[in-house]
Amino acid sequence: MTHNFYYLKNPGIEFLQIYKTEYEALSKTEVSIDYLQKADTYCFFSGPKMVGGLVLASASNGNSFRYFSIFEGNEDGVGTLRALKRKFGVNEKEAVEISCIWMKRKIIPKYRIFFYRIMLSETLKLVKEKGYRYIFGGSVELHIQQFQEQFFSKVFYLGMKPPQVKGTLSKSGGIAVMIYFLDAGSLRFQALRLLYNLIWSNIYSKLKSILKIRWNSVFKKTKVTLG
């Protein structure tokens, strides 16, 4: 991309602390430094300022799946998770999760495309190296859920996360959480499809902006006489 927008993989503790602070402020959900250290954590910068990040975590690295933590705390939750694993034939050691994605809202479109290109290429690399069969993702934010539906092919879980469960900063009556997963064999196709949609959306926005400017210019030059 350019020297003004870049990323660091698995940076030092001082950057992980910034990551934790920024992510929790935006998502209202906690993440531990231990989780970030055990996973592959990517910090994105615009100049000296951290403006986004993502995490690739796997059970094979000794990390517990963040998206599965919502089932902890009671026997019913553990039973639900076991039932879901049986239903979908999922083994954590054969999966990787993309989690803790955050980005400042003012990041320009071409940098957003770069962000997601890195996310997808690094996930592809990890899947190839480790032989993972599944990729998990999820969110508590509706607009992110809608975006992720373009990429992940199957809904693993859709339900409420109570505010008392460890790991949440929410004080409301609960958080609607959705967990998706994708078969690794479909990853390359879905990645190309997602990048295509992002690029086309960027081009469409630029064309719309140009046409609006030109139309306003023409409108101002046109004299209209009434009566």
MOBEL-V841431 format. One line per field, one symbol per residue. phi: phi as a letter, one per 30 degrees, with the letter a starting at -180 (. if undefined). burial: + if it has 9 or more other C-alpha atoms within 8 Angstrom, else -. A space follows every 10 residues. Layout:
BEGIN
phi: ???
burial: ???
END
This chain:
BEGIN
phi: .bddbabbch ddedddddee ddddddchbd bcdeddddcc ccccbcidcd baaabcbbdd cicddddddd cdjadddddd dddddddcic cedcbbccbh dbaddddded dddeeddded dddedddddc idcbbcaaac cdddeddddd cdcbddabac cddddejccd cddkbdcbcc bbdedcdddd dddddedddd dddddddddd dddddddddd ddccccj
burial: ----++---+ +---++++++ --++---+++ +-+-++++++ ++++++---+ +++++++++- --+-+--+-+ ++----++-+ +--++----+ -+-+++++++ ++----+--- +++++++-++ --++-++--- -+++++++++ +--++--+-- +++-++++-- +-+-+--+-+ ---+++++++ ++++--+--+ +-+++--++- -+-------- ---------- -------
END
